[in-house]
Amino acid sequence: MTDKLVDEILSLNDELFHLSILKYTNGYLVSVSEGKEPTLGSISLSLKQSNLVNTTIITPSLFSPMVPQLVSELASESSNGIGISSVYLTKDLKPDTAISIIEIIKSHLKKL
């Protein structure tokens, strides 16, 4: 892992997810894909201005629609700038799996 990139495979509850986080000077690009391969999915864009985070859903998700929004808002809040998320899912996430993914992303954002 470089100081501006995370690229790893997560194994959670017998499911695999590909996680990529790319740090820019003014934000983060976070990608979560079901399976081992990175795949583009629903896209959310968040922007932090003052103490507000505004989010636009560019491509909506059919499954677990709050996850892409939460990921982009978390990235925006962590960077005090722009957060872009791509989340590719083929089915709804179990709540504990979604929480684990969010917690892993949070821990990486703190380190970057």
C-alpha positions as CSV (number, residue, x, y, z in Angstrom):
1,M,0.0,0.0,0.0
2,T,1.4,3.4,-0.9
3,D,0.5,6.5,1.1
4,K,-2.2,7.5,-1.4
5,L,-3.7,4.1,-2.4
6,V,-5.5,1.2,-0.8
7,D,-6.1,-1.8,-3.1
8,E,-7.2,-5.0,-1.3
9,I,-9.6,-8.0,-1.2
10,L,-11.9,-8.2,1.8
11,S,-13.3,-11.5,3.0
12,L,-16.5,-10.9,5.0
13,N,-19.0,-13.5,6.0
14,D,-17.9,-15.9,3.2
15,E,-18.1,-13.1,0.6
16,L,-15.3,-11.3,-1.2
17,F,-15.2,-7.6,-2.0
18,H,-12.6,-5.6,-3.8
19,L,-11.8,-2.3,-2.1
20,S,-9.8,0.5,-3.7
21,I,-9.3,4.0,-2.1
22,L,-7.4,6.7,-4.0
23,K,-6.4,9.8,-2.1
24,Y,-6.2,13.2,-3.9
25,T,-5.2,16.5,-2.4
26,N,-8.9,17.6,-2.2
27,G,-10.7,14.3,-1.7
28,Y,-11.1,10.5,-2.1
29,L,-12.3,8.1,-4.7
30,V,-13.6,4.9,-3.0
31,S,-14.6,1.8,-4.9
32,V,-16.2,-1.3,-3.5
33,S,-17.0,-4.2,-5.7
34,E,-18.5,-7.6,-5.0
35,G,-16.0,-10.2,-6.0
36,K,-12.3,-10.1,-6.6
37,E,-12.3,-7.9,-9.7
38,P,-12.8,-4.1,-9.5
39,T,-16.1,-3.2,-11.3
40,L,-17.8,0.2,-11.6
41,G,-21.2,0.4,-10.0
42,S,-23.5,3.0,-8.6
43,I,-21.8,6.4,-8.4
44,S,-22.3,9.0,-5.6
45,L,-20.6,12.3,-5.3
46,S,-20.4,14.3,-2.0
47,L,-19.0,17.7,-1.3
48,K,-18.2,19.2,2.1
49,Q,-18.8,22.9,2.4
50,S,-18.3,24.5,5.8
51,N,-20.0,21.9,8.1
52,L,-22.5,20.6,5.6
53,V,-22.0,17.6,3.2
54,N,-24.1,17.7,0.0
55,T,-24.6,14.5,-1.9
56,T,-25.7,13.7,-5.4
57,I,-26.5,10.2,-6.6
58,I,-25.2,10.0,-10.2
59,T,-26.1,6.4,-10.8
60,P,-28.5,4.8,-8.3
61,S,-28.0,1.4,-6.8
62,L,-30.5,-1.4,-7.1
63,F,-29.1,-3.1,-4.0
64,S,-28.3,-1.5,-0.6
65,P,-28.8,2.0,-1.9
66,M,-27.6,3.7,1.3
67,V,-24.1,2.2,1.1
68,P,-22.8,4.3,-1.9
69,Q,-24.2,7.4,-0.3
70,L,-22.6,6.7,3.1
71,V,-19.3,5.8,1.5
72,S,-19.1,9.1,-0.5
73,E,-20.2,11.2,2.5
74,L,-17.6,9.5,4.7
75,A,-14.9,10.2,2.2
76,S,-16.0,13.8,1.8
77,E,-16.1,14.3,5.6
78,S,-12.7,12.7,6.0
79,S,-11.1,14.9,3.3
80,N,-13.0,18.1,4.0
81,G,-13.6,18.1,0.3
82,I,-14.8,15.8,-2.4
83,G,-15.9,12.2,-1.9
84,I,-16.7,9.9,-4.9
85,S,-17.9,6.4,-4.4
86,S,-18.5,3.5,-6.8
87,V,-20.3,0.5,-5.3
88,Y,-21.0,-2.6,-7.3
89,L,-23.4,-5.1,-5.7
90,T,-25.4,-8.0,-7.1
91,K,-27.6,-8.4,-4.0
92,D,-28.5,-6.5,-0.8
93,L,-25.8,-6.6,1.8
94,K,-26.4,-8.1,5.2
95,P,-26.4,-5.4,7.8
96,D,-23.3,-6.7,9.6
97,T,-21.4,-7.0,6.2
98,A,-22.3,-3.4,5.4
99,I,-21.2,-2.2,8.8
100,S,-17.9,-4.1,8.5
101,I,-17.2,-2.6,5.1
102,I,-17.9,0.9,6.4
103,E,-15.6,0.4,9.4
104,I,-12.8,-0.9,7.2
105,I,-13.1,2.1,4.9
106,K,-13.1,4.5,8.0
107,S,-9.9,2.9,9.3
108,H,-8.2,3.3,6.0
109,L,-9.3,6.9,5.6
110,K,-7.8,7.7,9.0
111,K,-4.5,6.2,7.9
112,L,-4.2,7.9,4.5
